[in-house]
């Protein structure tokens, strides 16, 4: 626990009065929808249409018709499908948008010829637009695959068992279809390094989701095996690797040097970590005991809290919230976590990742695209 405290103190997350937030000091929290809308205008067209060709294919149209059979059940594939139509908070297309923005912010490299630059549309190469679409297809495929229900936990209120089994089949088939299309598009980029980068990101996603599923099996149990360090590692694999490596791949497609590629990778990495922390913080920052349902015991505020209070203190709080084998009293545990330093530590670390993301793109020339990247970083790391 001493090591954790020293690490968090070095990052400034245990001293809220001395945070390094100079890069955000003149910024106010942005309206997320407006930030995204303004950014989409800069890159030439709404990124919500990037994967439209694939999503409206005959194969997925047939899948969509079949998914209607799940209406009235609690199969998660329904919520995923609704998210494709409208999701203003999490914005399913954020990753592709960031790839396009960082491509435009970096611009052409000195290694590109005038002939190649003539192919650019709104300051972005066609191959970079294809990469953004591929990134979204991969992300969407894994979202669909996450909608597979563990039938061992099935209960009657979820819906008829045969419908839940059918929903699982649809999730597997449609997710595989999207992933296959992404891999085909990736091969058509004809760039070995980009194929290697994005393929490794897919491997990272699989590994990260495996860790998540292992932890989810004991969602309301003690998470003594999860530390701050392991949480960040797992989060990078499942949420950060795809964005970070796609940003790096966008620089490779424009023939930028390794330094520019590394900076783009850092922006994507810190943006993704900050975004995940923002999401994990919502029940503790926006919620209240009156409207609170359950929250993950593997979320960032809980993991930070249990390390800061120590194993013994955490076990005592769990016993207080779950006396004599009763169901976990989430509002009571929520109050204990809110009273500790874990939530503030995550808020500050979220700002830290935002600052690191901004530092990574300072080398890019001032432009609308760079400003949009800065606005996105601010929007997902400020409260």
Phi, psi and omega in degrees: 000326178299318179299318179298315179299317180297319180296314180294325178294320179299326179278352178085015186269356174253005180229079188300334180283351184236030179292148174269088181238030183301327181292339180254000192299330182258010183257148173246155180305130184268151172288119189300317181298319180291321178301314181293316181299315179296320181294321180296325178295326182291323184271358169113331178196157182299129180289348177294346179258004185300317183257020184298320181303318182285318184293335180260014178293160181302321182299310182284335174296320177295321178298316181300320178297322181288326182296337178301336179294342183275353180300130183101351175256176178254026181293129184298341179299331178296315179295322178297317180297320178297325180297333178292331182278316181204124177206082187287337185276307184271339177048091184301339184263014185298322185295314178296323179297317179297319178299317179293318181295317182289331175295316181287323180296322180285326180070189178286152178266169178292343181278346181276149180271162178300327181295318179293323181294335179292340179279352183290141175239121184056035177078016182229135178287148176304323180295327178289324175295320177297321179297318179299319178295318178299317179300317179292322179297318179296313180299315180296319179301318181286329174298316180295317180296330178292344180277013177278126185271138171282105185293346176294334180264006183296138174230161186302325183291344178289331183135169178303141182302320181295327177290322179293321176296319178297318178299321177297319178297318179295321179296318180294311185294313182290323177295317178296322179298314179297316181295322178296318178296322178296317181293323176297315178296325179296317179296327182288349176288341176055043177225110186300318182294321179294318177300317180297316181297309184290324177297320178293328177294322176297317176298320177298318179300315180299315180295317180296319180291327175299314177299317181298315181295325177297319179287324183294337180296341179231049188302324182253025179245175182294135183248053185292343182274357180256122177249172177302316181295315181290327177298314180295322179296314180294321180294321177298317181297312187273338184233338187254330187298318183297314180292315182299313183285332175290321176298317178296318180297325178298323177291322179296321180295331178268006178063035174284157183287174185295329179295315179295321178297319180294321180292320177296320177301315181296321178299311181298319181297307184290327176297316182294317179296317178297320180296318180293319178297320177302314180296317180293332183281339188307316179297338184260338181261318182263336186277174176214164182297333181287326184253004186283135170259233176260163174218158184286133174283359176254009178284161186304311182301323181289316180298316179294319181299313185291331176285325182286325180275345179090160183301314183295315180295321180294317179297322178296316180294323177295320179295323178293326182274349180220070183286137172053043174074011178286165177301150183297130177274092185297317178302321180293316178293323177302316180296320179294320180290319178298327182283344180270192183263356185299315182297313179297324179297319180289322177301314181292322179291328175297316176296322178300314179295325176297317177298317180295324177295318179293321178299325184293332183255009178296335182285342178286146181296148179304134181194170176297322181295317179294321178298322179295320177297321178294319180295321179295315179301319180293319185295328184260000180232014177240151182230000000 
